Amino acid sequence: MPIVKSSSTTSESTTNEAREALDRLHELSQLLNTGLDKKTLTACVRLLEAGVHPDALAQIIQVLRTETRPTKL
């Protein structure tokens, strides 16, 4: 007899997989010293999934960093 997963179990499993993937992505981000937190990484992933070009996203992040960097007096 086949085991049928309920929709809540499937949804829970998908949520756990997404959380684990984000954790791994954050670990990689820290190893590469990107300075991106989990919230920012989540936003980046969503933008990429929506079709934003990766190079364009990288350029925007770099511009935002330079604009928010404290200026020396």
Summary of the structure (lengths in Angstrom):
residues: 73
radius of gyration: 17.5
end to end distance: 73.3
largest distance: 73.3
contacts: 128
relative contact order: 0.07
helix: 71%
strand: 0%
